[in-house]
Amino acid sequence: MKKQTLLFWCFSLLLTTGAFAQLSIGINAAYGHSWQDYGDDFYAFGRDLKIDGYTLAVSIYYDLSSNLSVGMEPGITRRGSARDPGFAWRNIYVWQGAAIYNNYVQLPLLLRGQLNLWQSNFFLSGKVGGGPAYMVSGHRQIKYWEPSQAEERQDLNFKEEQDLNRWDFGGYGGLGLGYRIGPGAIQVEANYYYGLMDANDQLTSKNRSLLFGLGYTFRL
């Protein structure tokens, strides 16, 4: 009985070690622009609607082969727009307009590929996938017509914001250049997000973002 138990634990340890050997974990941060695509529903379509966006995430990937892996990058991200359509109409004689900043937790599922460059430690990478996100907080930055009136920050109250859609879902894509250092790798990359759901249920308002980031991954 003791021999069978010992063999069982040795076999389990072997399987666990083999699984971990195919796992890579990392952390990355990205900064750039976020905006919303209003289609033909808003007169400001085509104007500069960008706000400062960012993402902080961890990455967990499982190797399918030496150059292909599948995984997820859970994290937090900020999306929004420099113009919140219709907000100024609530008090058009006082408010000139408002930018909206929405903070989400996201869980994209991604397929990632890597291509080694010239027998060196450099490599190219690309990833594509999709996933959901959920808005956990946000605020508006309100501008007044009166020049002497300072801008005002107004935190979102989801009980009152019935038109806001807290769920988001979209596609992710990214390209990067990495360099292997010891058991891990450092990487710079550009990431694009293409939202498929409207942030405001009353009009076309799909999230977009283009972020540039830096990350580090290592194999277990």
Protein Blocks (a to p, Z undefined) as FASTA:
>chain_A
ZZmmmmmmmmmmmmmmmmmmmpccddddddddddddehjmbfkgoiafbdcddddddddd
ddfbfkbccdddddddddddfbdghklmmmmmlmnbdcdddddddddddddddddehhia
bdcdddddddddddfbdcdddddfblklccddddddfklmmmbcfbdcddddddddddde
hjbccdddddddddfbdfblkbccddddddddddddddZZ
